[in-house]
Structure formats: C-alpha cells, structure tokens
Amino acid sequence: MNLFYVQSIVDGVSKVKSFLEDNYIGIPWSALGDLEQASSEELRELLEQRYGLVADKSGEVLQSIQLFAHGMSDGDYVVIKDEDWMYVGDLGDYYYDDSIGTSDDLICHRRGVTWLGRVPLEEINEHMLTLLHEPNVVAQFMLPVTQARLEQALRGNSDATGTVEKALNQGATSAEPELLKTLTEDHTPARVDQSTIEAAVQVLKEALKSKDERLRVQAATAILQYAK
C-alpha cells in the first residue's frame, strides 16, 4: 500500500471542491488522450507533439503523469490540500473522461476516490508537511505509510470528516460498527488463515463507503493498522 500527494490547483484554479463533491482526483495534460496503455516513450512523444515539451525538459511532468496513470493502484491512499486542511482518500482505478472536451482547464485523467476524512494542516507531522510541499503535480510518500500517522490523525480528530459529507455519498455497508471497533483494538495475535484475512479486509473496504462517519473512520483505522 502506497501514499501519494496530488496537487489540486490547475491553471491557478482550486479543484478541491470538485474533487471532494465528485469523488475523484485528476491531473492536467488532457490533450494527451487515454494513458492507460501508453508507454514511457509514447508519453515523451505525446508531450512533445501536443505540449512542446522536449524529452530533456519534461522529466518532472513525465514522472507525474506516469505515477498517476501507472504508479498508483486501487487501494492506495491519496492526500490533497486546501489552505487549512489535508483530505485523505482511498484510491480507485485510472480512467480517462473526455466527455466535455480536452482543453487545458479540464480534468480528463482521473482516479475515483473514497474520501475518508480531513486533518487540519497544523496537526500533521513533518513527514506529511514535506510531502505537501512537493513541487511536482503528483508525488509519492517515500517512507513507510505508517510514518504518515494518518490513522492517529483521523481517529484523534473528532471533526475529521465533518466537511466532506457531500463527497461521501456512496452506499452504506452492512458491516457492524462493533466488529470494526474490535478490529482496531490491540489484541494478542491469533492464527487466522489468509482467506479469512482477505475476506475481513474486503469487509473493511466496503465499510469505507458507509454513510456513517464513525464507521468510515474505524474502517480506515483498521486498514491502516493492518498495513503495518
């Protein structure tokens, strides 16, 4: 499981509201077309043909595009920020949406996101502050995800998910809150077969889509603790 930061300012305009309300993140360079099957060499050629970026000057752009299209995976984590908050989400698959055009102010390269909550910027640790100041459009957290301390921040902040209610509009889950509470508490390790573990993780991933704020946070905490 990996963690990424995606900038939310495109052509000087904040996309935070759109990302949160429509449950996705995205990057510019829409005129490149669908990147799902594009190789590194094809990307270099497209950047030169459509944006005039020659190979020796497109390194950071190419890296951001490759990370977004191919470096991220379903189930990884992503953070975005505005002036006051860092928002934490669970990533979905890459897709290309050019239904309304491919102009530079539009976001066609997208990944679905289940938003888990928000954390005040003043409460995040120095590792996350460094990540949020990365100059690239997309950056990967290079330390173990546990060093981000996301589960402590989400669990410890009672208002963690308060203002992303509109973004968290997916279906509820039948998972029981008490089960999630049990999973997030400290217990003596028991012998559990791999299939049972995988089934439990799937239940937790479904719980991330719940309309119940407390349930979402508990599920996120359990998954992050499992990732340790």
Secondary structure, DSSP 8 states (H G I E B T S, - for coil): --EEEE--EETTEE-HHHHHHHTEEEES-GGG---TT--HHHHHHHHHHHH---GGG-HHHHHHHHIIIII--TT-EEEEE-SSEEEEEEEEEEEE--TT---TTS--EEEEEEEEEEEEGGGS-HHHHHHHT-SSSEEE--S-GGGG-HHHHHHH-TTTTGGGTTT--S------HHHHHHHHS--------HHHHHHHHHHHHHHTT-S-HHHHHHHHHHHHHHH-
